[in-house]
């Protein structure tokens, strides 16, 4: 696998003209302008924002392959594995490449790390409505115009401003997609809680440890970050917070039944030590497990 330190090297590998700026580029393509029988597998030191409708071929990043038959945006971060395979565009598309060294001193230096969709898998790409496409394309062409103009002291600030807007709109559109996804596939939180319940039943006969966000995401066939954002949209709580609430709920039930001691309850729930269990319980409930049980008995 190739690792690109310079944007110009990736341009050369993709057989496109050299970038106007060593740390930033905006590349526009149309039907038949991006085609070929080639495979490029790489990682890089820059963020890549892409929009495309593929006629044929595929993109891959993270662990997943996806054939883009709809207009969609994808977001990859530095050091992430990316594969382009025999890509042909159905319509127009773009790639924006932002080197890590382009960001210091700008508003995006910290902001870009907050957008969790850079950690989504390719199957969780952002699918745009026609109205949303118009917004993104307007922002892209504003970026491209500034990128291709003669550079002055305001060029970078203007580009960063448009990029900031594009990322904020993408966040908004993802929230819309979460809502639409829920309507199509049912409540994620319902499935999530069902998996937690099944995991708890399995722990009664197997020593499988605490349920984790990554384990739940794997069973739901989505990435951990996408799961957390989806649940946050549905419930206002993260995946980890919901796991903790489920465990505390089961703990309360077991403490009320009174058949098991604190250590046995802790072990049944999947905790490796009772101290951690007691600390989490007190944080969530406001009292220790022993204090909770004593209040129940009284």
Short mmCIF file of the C-alpha atoms (twelve columns), coordinates in Angstrom:
data_MODEL
# 
_entry.id   MODEL 
# 
loop_
_atom_site.group_PDB 
_atom_site.id 
_atom_site.type_symbol 
_atom_site.label_atom_id 
_atom_site.label_alt_id 
_atom_site.label_comp_id 
_atom_site.label_asym_id 
_atom_site.label_seq_id 
_atom_site.Cartn_x 
_atom_site.Cartn_y 
_atom_site.Cartn_z 
_atom_site.pdbx_PDB_model_num 
ATOM 1   C CA . UNK A 1   0.000   0.000   0.000   1 
ATOM 2   C CA . UNK A 2   1.290   3.469   -0.931  1 
ATOM 3   C CA . UNK A 3   1.456   6.259   1.649   1 
ATOM 4   C CA . UNK A 4   1.206   9.773   0.231   1 
ATOM 5   C CA . UNK A 5   2.880   12.572  2.163   1 
ATOM 6   C CA . UNK A 6   2.251   15.154  -0.560  1 
ATOM 7   C CA . UNK A 7   -0.995  15.987  -2.338  1 
ATOM 8   C CA . UNK A 8   0.917   16.353  -5.586  1 
ATOM 9   C CA . UNK A 9   1.951   12.692  -5.422  1 
ATOM 10  C CA . UNK A 10  -1.680  11.571  -5.140  1 
ATOM 11  C CA . UNK A 11  -2.583  13.837  -8.069  1 
ATOM 12  C CA . UNK A 12  0.104   12.132  -10.121 1 
ATOM 13  C CA . UNK A 13  -1.138  8.671   -9.089  1 
ATOM 14  C CA . UNK A 14  -4.684  9.634   -10.120 1 
ATOM 15  C CA . UNK A 15  -3.370  11.053  -13.406 1 
ATOM 16  C CA . UNK A 16  -4.722  14.557  -12.807 1 
ATOM 17  C CA . UNK A 17  -2.955  17.887  -13.202 1 
ATOM 18  C CA . UNK A 18  -0.709  19.112  -10.349 1 
ATOM 19  C CA . UNK A 19  -2.400  21.013  -7.500  1 
ATOM 20  C CA . UNK A 20  -2.383  24.810  -7.363  1 
ATOM 21  C CA . UNK A 21  -1.382  24.700  -3.690  1 
ATOM 22  C CA . UNK A 22  1.007   22.200  -2.040  1 
ATOM 23  C CA . UNK A 23  -1.289  21.650  0.966   1 
ATOM 24  C CA . UNK A 24  -4.767  21.942  -0.577  1 
ATOM 25  C CA . UNK A 25  -6.495  20.939  -3.790  1 
ATOM 26  C CA . UNK A 26  -9.951  20.932  -5.361  1 
ATOM 27  C CA . UNK A 27  -10.450 18.525  -8.270  1 
ATOM 28  C CA . UNK A 28  -13.528 18.516  -10.514 1 
ATOM 29  C CA . UNK A 29  -14.480 15.622  -12.763 1 
ATOM 30  C CA . UNK A 30  -17.287 14.739  -15.147 1 
ATOM 31  C CA . UNK A 31  -18.549 11.663  -16.952 1 
ATOM 32  C CA . UNK A 32  -15.709 10.069  -18.937 1 
ATOM 33  C CA . UNK A 33  -13.104 12.383  -17.390 1 
ATOM 34  C CA . UNK A 34  -12.436 9.937   -14.575 1 
ATOM 35  C CA . UNK A 35  -12.260 6.409   -15.885 1 
ATOM 36  C CA . UNK A 36  -9.894  3.552   -16.335 1 
ATOM 37  C CA . UNK A 37  -9.027  0.005   -15.420 1 
ATOM 38  C CA . UNK A 38  -6.831  0.661   -12.422 1 
ATOM 39  C CA . UNK A 39  -6.606  -0.027  -8.706  1 
ATOM 40  C CA . UNK A 40  -5.070  2.466   -6.281  1 
ATOM 41  C CA . UNK A 41  -4.644  1.453   -2.637  1 
ATOM 42  C CA . UNK A 42  -3.223  4.129   -0.364  1 
ATOM 43  C CA . UNK A 43  -3.140  6.060   2.893   1 
ATOM 44  C CA . UNK A 44  -2.216  9.720   3.189   1 
ATOM 45  C CA . UNK A 45  -1.528  12.658  5.465   1 
ATOM 46  C CA . UNK A 46  -4.601  14.606  4.430   1 
ATOM 47  C CA . UNK A 47  -8.342  14.757  4.756   1 
ATOM 48  C CA . UNK A 48  -10.299 13.885  1.619   1 
ATOM 49  C CA . UNK A 49  -13.870 15.037  0.962   1 
ATOM 50  C CA . UNK A 50  -15.482 13.474  -2.081  1 
ATOM 51  C CA . UNK A 51  -18.748 13.633  -3.983  1 
ATOM 52  C CA . UNK A 52  -19.456 11.164  -6.770  1 
ATOM 53  C CA . UNK A 53  -21.981 9.108   -8.672  1 
ATOM 54  C CA . UNK A 54  -20.230 6.079   -10.027 1 
ATOM 55  C CA . UNK A 55  -21.005 4.547   -13.398 1 
ATOM 56  C CA . UNK A 56  -18.906 1.537   -12.438 1 
ATOM 57  C CA . UNK A 57  -16.127 0.495   -10.110 1 
ATOM 58  C CA . UNK A 58  -15.973 0.986   -6.374  1 
ATOM 59  C CA . UNK A 59  -14.415 2.867   -3.503  1 
ATOM 60  C CA . UNK A 60  -13.281 1.328   -0.280  1 
ATOM 61  C CA . UNK A 61  -12.114 2.755   2.996   1 
ATOM 62  C CA . UNK A 62  -12.047 1.365   6.479   1 
ATOM 63  C CA . UNK A 63  -13.073 -2.267  6.066   1 
ATOM 64  C CA . UNK A 64  -15.947 -1.929  3.658   1 
ATOM 65  C CA . UNK A 65  -16.564 -1.892  -0.083  1 
ATOM 66  C CA . UNK A 66  -19.459 0.044   -1.493  1 
ATOM 67  C CA . UNK A 67  -20.756 0.570   -5.047  1 
ATOM 68  C CA . UNK A 68  -22.030 4.140   -5.186  1 
ATOM 69  C CA . UNK A 69  -25.090 4.139   -7.418  1 
ATOM 70  C CA . UNK A 70  -26.429 7.325   -5.835  1 
ATOM 71  C CA . UNK A 71  -24.896 10.746  -5.380  1 
ATOM 72  C CA . UNK A 72  -23.017 10.554  -2.129  1 
ATOM 73  C CA . UNK A 73  -20.368 12.306  -0.112  1 
ATOM 74  C CA . UNK A 74  -17.573 10.481  1.665   1 
ATOM 75  C CA . UNK A 75  -15.074 11.707  4.215   1 
ATOM 76  C CA . UNK A 76  -11.700 10.151  4.958   1 
ATOM 77  C CA . UNK A 77  -9.083  11.259  7.448   1 
ATOM 78  C CA . UNK A 78  -5.276  11.054  7.532   1 
ATOM 79  C CA . UNK A 79  -3.745  7.573   7.870   1 
ATOM 80  C CA . UNK A 80  -6.951  5.832   6.766   1 
ATOM 81  C CA . UNK A 81  -6.701  3.144   4.088   1 
ATOM 82  C CA . UNK A 82  -8.458  4.054   0.830   1 
ATOM 83  C CA . UNK A 83  -8.936  1.989   -2.334  1 
ATOM 84  C CA . UNK A 84  -10.108 3.274   -5.732  1 
ATOM 85  C CA . UNK A 85  -10.927 0.440   -8.118  1 
ATOM 86  C CA . UNK A 86  -11.792 0.962   -11.808 1 
ATOM 87  C CA . UNK A 87  -13.704 4.139   -11.017 1 
ATOM 88  C CA . UNK A 88  -15.887 5.667   -13.734 1 
ATOM 89  C CA . UNK A 89  -18.121 8.635   -12.997 1 
ATOM 90  C CA . UNK A 90  -21.799 8.546   -13.928 1 
ATOM 91  C CA . UNK A 91  -22.105 12.335  -13.659 1 
ATOM 92  C CA . UNK A 92  -19.974 15.068  -12.169 1 
ATOM 93  C CA . UNK A 93  -17.940 14.668  -8.992  1 
ATOM 94  C CA . UNK A 94  -15.238 16.321  -6.947  1 
ATOM 95  C CA . UNK A 95  -12.399 15.600  -4.563  1 
ATOM 96  C CA . UNK A 96  -11.133 18.084  -1.989  1 
ATOM 97  C CA . UNK A 97  -7.801  17.255  -0.343  1 
ATOM 98  C CA . UNK A 98  -6.708  19.084  2.803   1 
ATOM 99  C CA . UNK A 99  -3.244  18.364  4.176   1 
ATOM 100 C CA . UNK A 100 -2.946  18.328  7.970   1 
ATOM 101 C CA . UNK A 101 -0.374  21.126  7.690   1 
ATOM 102 C CA . UNK A 102 -2.932  23.381  5.965   1 
ATOM 103 C CA . UNK A 103 -5.073  23.588  9.120   1 
ATOM 104 C CA . UNK A 104 -2.929  25.075  11.962  1 
ATOM 105 C CA . UNK A 105 -3.968  28.655  12.691  1 
ATOM 106 C CA . UNK A 106 -7.422  28.214  11.134  1 
ATOM 107 C CA . UNK A 107 -10.835 27.619  12.677  1 
ATOM 108 C CA . UNK A 108 -10.820 24.133  11.140  1 
ATOM 109 C CA . UNK A 109 -7.759  22.982  13.082  1 
ATOM 110 C CA . UNK A 110 -9.944  21.937  16.028  1 
ATOM 111 C CA . UNK A 111 -13.351 21.918  14.328  1 
ATOM 112 C CA . UNK A 112 -12.580 19.216  11.752  1 
ATOM 113 C CA . UNK A 113 -11.793 16.727  14.516  1 
ATOM 114 C CA . UNK A 114 -15.284 17.156  15.956  1 
ATOM 115 C CA . UNK A 115 -16.993 15.794  12.852  1 
ATOM 116 C CA . UNK A 116 -17.380 12.130  13.670  1 
ATOM 117 C CA . UNK A 117 -18.383 11.250  10.095  1 
ATOM 118 C CA . UNK A 118 -14.680 11.170  9.234   1 
ATOM 119 C CA . UNK A 119 -14.704 7.907   11.237  1 
ATOM 120 C CA . UNK A 120 -17.710 6.363   9.476   1 
ATOM 121 C CA . UNK A 121 -17.385 3.380   7.176   1 
ATOM 122 C CA . UNK A 122 -17.933 3.788   3.452   1 
ATOM 123 C CA . UNK A 123 -21.387 2.182   3.643   1 
ATOM 124 C CA . UNK A 124 -22.356 5.126   5.856   1 
ATOM 125 C CA . UNK A 125 -21.615 7.704   3.183   1 
ATOM 126 C CA . UNK A 126 -23.854 10.764  3.050   1 
ATOM 127 C CA . UNK A 127 -26.586 10.429  0.400   1 
ATOM 128 C CA . UNK A 128 -27.854 13.813  -0.736  1 
ATOM 129 C CA . UNK A 129 -31.251 14.966  -1.925  1 
ATOM 130 C CA . UNK A 130 -31.278 17.161  -5.067  1 
ATOM 131 C CA . UNK A 131 -31.709 20.304  -2.929  1 
ATOM 132 C CA . UNK A 132 -28.805 19.258  -0.718  1 
ATOM 133 C CA . UNK A 133 -26.658 18.543  -3.774  1 
ATOM 134 C CA . UNK A 134 -27.242 22.126  -4.952  1 
ATOM 135 C CA . UNK A 135 -25.994 23.518  -1.653  1 
ATOM 136 C CA . UNK A 136 -22.861 21.370  -1.685  1 
ATOM 137 C CA . UNK A 137 -22.094 22.131  -5.320  1 
ATOM 138 C CA . UNK A 138 -22.454 25.882  -4.760  1 
ATOM 139 C CA . UNK A 139 -19.967 25.666  -1.907  1 
ATOM 140 C CA . UNK A 140 -17.617 23.528  -3.971  1 
ATOM 141 C CA . UNK A 141 -17.611 25.941  -6.914  1 
ATOM 142 C CA . UNK A 142 -16.949 28.848  -4.532  1 
ATOM 143 C CA . UNK A 143 -13.967 26.911  -3.180  1 
ATOM 144 C CA . UNK A 144 -12.770 25.989  -6.656  1 
ATOM 145 C CA . UNK A 145 -13.059 29.586  -7.882  1 
ATOM 146 C CA . UNK A 146 -10.925 30.853  -5.015  1 
ATOM 147 C CA . UNK A 147 -8.502  27.945  -5.416  1 
ATOM 148 C CA . UNK A 148 -7.920  28.744  -9.088  1 
ATOM 149 C CA . UNK A 149 -7.716  32.522  -8.658  1 
ATOM 150 C CA . UNK A 150 -4.472  34.375  -8.075  1 
ATOM 151 C CA . UNK A 151 -3.566  33.763  -4.449  1 
ATOM 152 C CA . UNK A 152 -3.586  36.700  -2.041  1 
ATOM 153 C CA . UNK A 153 -3.574  37.129  1.731   1 
ATOM 154 C CA . UNK A 154 -7.321  36.400  1.973   1 
ATOM 155 C CA . UNK A 155 -7.481  33.303  -0.252  1 
ATOM 156 C CA . UNK A 156 -6.870  30.757  2.492   1 
ATOM 157 C CA . UNK A 157 -9.343  32.392  4.886   1 
ATOM 158 C CA . UNK A 158 -12.058 32.406  2.204   1 
ATOM 159 C CA . UNK A 159 -11.420 28.755  1.290   1 
ATOM 160 C CA . UNK A 160 -11.496 27.746  4.969   1 
ATOM 161 C CA . UNK A 161 -14.767 29.635  5.444   1 
ATOM 162 C CA . UNK A 162 -16.437 27.724  2.583   1 
ATOM 163 C CA . UNK A 163 -14.982 24.420  3.838   1 
ATOM 164 C CA . UNK A 164 -16.329 25.146  7.300   1 
ATOM 165 C CA . UNK A 165 -19.789 25.710  5.812   1 
ATOM 166 C CA . UNK A 166 -19.581 22.502  3.761   1 
ATOM 167 C CA . UNK A 167 -18.726 20.451  6.841   1 
ATOM 168 C CA . UNK A 168 -21.504 22.064  8.884   1 
ATOM 169 C CA . UNK A 169 -24.054 21.395  6.148   1 
ATOM 170 C CA . UNK A 170 -22.810 17.798  5.954   1 
ATOM 171 C CA . UNK A 171 -23.447 17.449  9.680   1 
ATOM 172 C CA . UNK A 172 -26.986 18.762  9.189   1 
ATOM 173 C CA . UNK A 173 -27.622 16.430  6.242   1 
ATOM 174 C CA . UNK A 174 -26.354 13.445  8.220   1 
ATOM 175 C CA . UNK A 175 -28.912 14.217  10.923  1 
ATOM 176 C CA . UNK A 176 -31.601 14.157  8.238   1 
ATOM 177 C CA . UNK A 177 -30.223 10.828  7.023   1 
ATOM 178 C CA . UNK A 178 -30.351 9.413   10.564  1 
ATOM 179 C CA . UNK A 179 -34.048 10.307  10.760  1 
ATOM 180 C CA . UNK A 180 -34.765 8.789   7.346   1 
ATOM 181 C CA . UNK A 181 -32.789 5.681   8.236   1 
ATOM 182 C CA . UNK A 182 -34.847 5.214   11.389  1 
ATOM 183 C CA . UNK A 183 -38.057 5.420   9.390   1 
ATOM 184 C CA . UNK A 184 -36.786 2.809   6.927   1 
ATOM 185 C CA . UNK A 185 -35.153 0.320   9.264   1 
ATOM 186 C CA . UNK A 186 -36.909 0.800   12.589  1 
ATOM 187 C CA . UNK A 187 -35.671 2.240   15.835  1 
ATOM 188 C CA . UNK A 188 -31.962 1.678   16.327  1 
ATOM 189 C CA . UNK A 189 -32.311 2.052   20.087  1 
ATOM 190 C CA . UNK A 190 -34.876 -0.789  20.142  1 
ATOM 191 C CA . UNK A 191 -32.454 -3.082  18.321  1 
ATOM 192 C CA . UNK A 192 -29.600 -1.875  20.498  1 
ATOM 193 C CA . UNK A 193 -31.473 -2.658  23.740  1 
ATOM 194 C CA . UNK A 194 -32.511 -6.056  22.392  1 
ATOM 195 C CA . UNK A 195 -28.846 -6.855  21.742  1 
ATOM 196 C CA . UNK A 196 -27.921 -5.738  25.254  1 
ATOM 197 C CA . UNK A 197 -30.624 -7.985  26.708  1 
ATOM 198 C CA . UNK A 198 -29.399 -10.943 24.622  1 
ATOM 199 C CA . UNK A 199 -25.834 -10.206 25.704  1 
ATOM 200 C CA . UNK A 200 -26.923 -10.231 29.350  1 
ATOM 201 C CA . UNK A 201 -28.661 -13.591 28.957  1 
ATOM 202 C CA . UNK A 202 -25.530 -14.999 27.326  1 
ATOM 203 C CA . UNK A 203 -23.392 -13.775 30.232  1 
ATOM 204 C CA . UNK A 204 -25.439 -15.959 32.589  1 
ATOM 205 C CA . UNK A 205 -23.799 -19.042 31.058  1 
ATOM 206 C CA . UNK A 206 -20.585 -17.622 29.550  1 
ATOM 207 C CA . UNK A 207 -17.817 -15.400 30.857  1 
ATOM 208 C CA . UNK A 208 -17.878 -12.857 28.013  1 
ATOM 209 C CA . UNK A 209 -17.192 -9.608  29.855  1 
ATOM 210 C CA . UNK A 210 -18.883 -6.237  29.548  1 
ATOM 211 C CA . UNK A 211 -20.753 -5.331  26.370  1 
ATOM 212 C CA . UNK A 212 -18.818 -2.714  24.393  1 
ATOM 213 C CA . UNK A 213 -19.818 -0.108  21.836  1 
ATOM 214 C CA . UNK A 214 -17.661 -1.791  19.190  1 
ATOM 215 C CA . UNK A 215 -19.296 -5.194  19.851  1 
ATOM 216 C CA . UNK A 216 -22.809 -3.739  19.580  1 
ATOM 217 C CA . UNK A 217 -21.863 -1.829  16.404  1 
ATOM 218 C CA . UNK A 218 -20.426 -4.978  14.843  1 
ATOM 219 C CA . UNK A 219 -23.642 -6.887  15.510  1 
ATOM 220 C CA . UNK A 220 -25.656 -4.053  13.924  1 
ATOM 221 C CA . UNK A 221 -23.267 -3.936  10.940  1 
ATOM 222 C CA . UNK A 222 -22.396 -0.265  11.399  1 
ATOM 223 C CA . UNK A 223 -19.336 1.568   12.685  1 
ATOM 224 C CA . UNK A 224 -19.004 2.584   16.334  1 
ATOM 225 C CA . UNK A 225 -19.069 6.302   15.560  1 
ATOM 226 C CA . UNK A 226 -22.128 5.982   13.325  1 
ATOM 227 C CA . UNK A 227 -23.933 3.949   15.995  1 
ATOM 228 C CA . UNK A 228 -23.157 6.519   18.680  1 
ATOM 229 C CA . UNK A 229 -24.332 9.423   16.509  1 
ATOM 230 C CA . UNK A 230 -27.467 7.544   15.457  1 
ATOM 231 C CA . UNK A 231 -28.377 6.765   19.086  1 
ATOM 232 C CA . UNK A 232 -27.575 10.325  20.121  1 
ATOM 233 C CA . UNK A 233 -30.050 11.515  17.496  1 
ATOM 234 C CA . UNK A 234 -32.743 9.090   18.723  1 
ATOM 235 C CA . UNK A 235 -32.248 9.315   22.496  1 
ATOM 236 C CA . UNK A 236 -29.935 12.202  23.321  1 
ATOM 237 C CA . UNK A 237 -27.496 9.696   24.815  1 
ATOM 238 C CA . UNK A 238 -24.370 8.026   23.451  1 
ATOM 239 C CA . UNK A 239 -24.000 4.279   22.966  1 
ATOM 240 C CA . UNK A 240 -21.754 4.036   26.034  1 
ATOM 241 C CA . UNK A 241 -24.244 5.964   28.168  1 
ATOM 242 C CA . UNK A 242 -27.035 3.607   27.080  1 
ATOM 243 C CA . UNK A 243 -24.888 0.567   27.908  1 
ATOM 244 C CA . UNK A 244 -24.270 1.982   31.382  1 
ATOM 245 C CA . UNK A 245 -27.979 2.698   31.891  1 
ATOM 246 C CA . UNK A 246 -28.849 -0.851  30.872  1 
ATOM 247 C CA . UNK A 247 -26.267 -2.356  33.250  1 
ATOM 248 C CA . UNK A 248 -27.424 -0.176  36.144  1 
ATOM 249 C CA . UNK A 249 -31.034 -1.138  35.453  1 
ATOM 250 C CA . UNK A 250 -30.133 -4.844  35.609  1 
ATOM 251 C CA . UNK A 251 -28.061 -4.212  38.737  1 
ATOM 252 C CA . UNK A 252 -31.005 -2.540  40.458  1 
ATOM 253 C CA . UNK A 253 -33.208 -5.522  39.628  1 
ATOM 254 C CA . UNK A 254 -30.662 -8.025  40.957  1 
ATOM 255 C CA . UNK A 255 -30.087 -5.981  44.110  1 
ATOM 256 C CA . UNK A 256 -33.827 -5.830  44.720  1 
ATOM 257 C CA . UNK A 257 -34.237 -9.597  44.265  1 
ATOM 258 C CA . UNK A 258 -31.621 -10.059 46.974  1 
ATOM 259 C CA . UNK A 259 -30.432 -13.513 45.917  1 
ATOM 260 C CA . UNK A 260 -26.868 -12.509 44.934  1 
ATOM 261 C CA . UNK A 261 -24.203 -10.562 46.793  1 
ATOM 262 C CA . UNK A 262 -22.499 -7.489  45.313  1 
ATOM 263 C CA . UNK A 263 -19.520 -9.442  43.971  1 
ATOM 264 C CA . UNK A 264 -21.763 -12.006 42.289  1 
ATOM 265 C CA . UNK A 265 -23.885 -9.263  40.703  1 
ATOM 266 C CA . UNK A 266 -20.769 -7.476  39.495  1 
ATOM 267 C CA . UNK A 267 -19.441 -10.657 37.901  1 
ATOM 268 C CA . UNK A 268 -22.787 -11.525 36.296  1 
ATOM 269 C CA . UNK A 269 -22.979 -8.094  34.700  1 
ATOM 270 C CA . UNK A 270 -19.527 -8.614  33.172  1 
ATOM 271 C CA . UNK A 271 -17.378 -6.392  35.407  1 
ATOM 272 C CA . UNK A 272 -13.860 -7.645  36.067  1 
ATOM 273 C CA . UNK A 273 -13.798 -6.147  39.550  1 
ATOM 274 C CA . UNK A 274 -16.405 -5.069  42.058  1 
ATOM 275 C CA . UNK A 275 -14.765 -1.704  42.718  1 
ATOM 276 C CA . UNK A 276 -15.369 -0.495  39.169  1 
ATOM 277 C CA . UNK A 277 -18.957 -1.718  39.298  1 
ATOM 278 C CA . UNK A 278 -19.611 0.040   42.622  1 
ATOM 279 C CA . UNK A 279 -18.021 3.263   41.371  1 
ATOM 280 C CA . UNK A 280 -20.158 3.297   38.204  1 
ATOM 281 C CA . UNK A 281 -23.296 2.451   40.183  1 
ATOM 282 C CA . UNK A 282 -22.723 5.313   42.607  1 
ATOM 283 C CA . UNK A 283 -22.022 7.718   39.744  1 
ATOM 284 C CA . UNK A 284 -25.302 6.820   38.001  1 
ATOM 285 C CA . UNK A 285 -27.564 6.232   41.020  1 
ATOM 286 C CA . UNK A 286 -26.071 8.456   43.708  1 
ATOM 287 C CA . UNK A 287 -25.567 5.649   46.226  1 
ATOM 288 C CA . UNK A 288 -23.441 2.512   46.470  1 
ATOM 289 C CA . UNK A 289 -24.985 -0.896  45.677  1 
ATOM 290 C CA . UNK A 290 -25.030 -1.735  49.406  1 
ATOM 291 C CA . UNK A 291 -26.725 1.555   50.241  1 
ATOM 292 C CA . UNK A 292 -29.273 0.991   47.471  1 
ATOM 293 C CA . UNK A 293 -30.059 -2.508  48.773  1 
ATOM 294 C CA . UNK A 294 -30.348 -1.253  52.339  1 
ATOM 295 C CA . UNK A 295 -32.846 1.412   51.278  1 
ATOM 296 C CA . UNK A 296 -34.900 -1.222  49.436  1 
ATOM 297 C CA . UNK A 297 -34.999 -3.448  52.508  1 
ATOM 298 C CA . UNK A 298 -36.065 -0.538  54.700  1 
# 
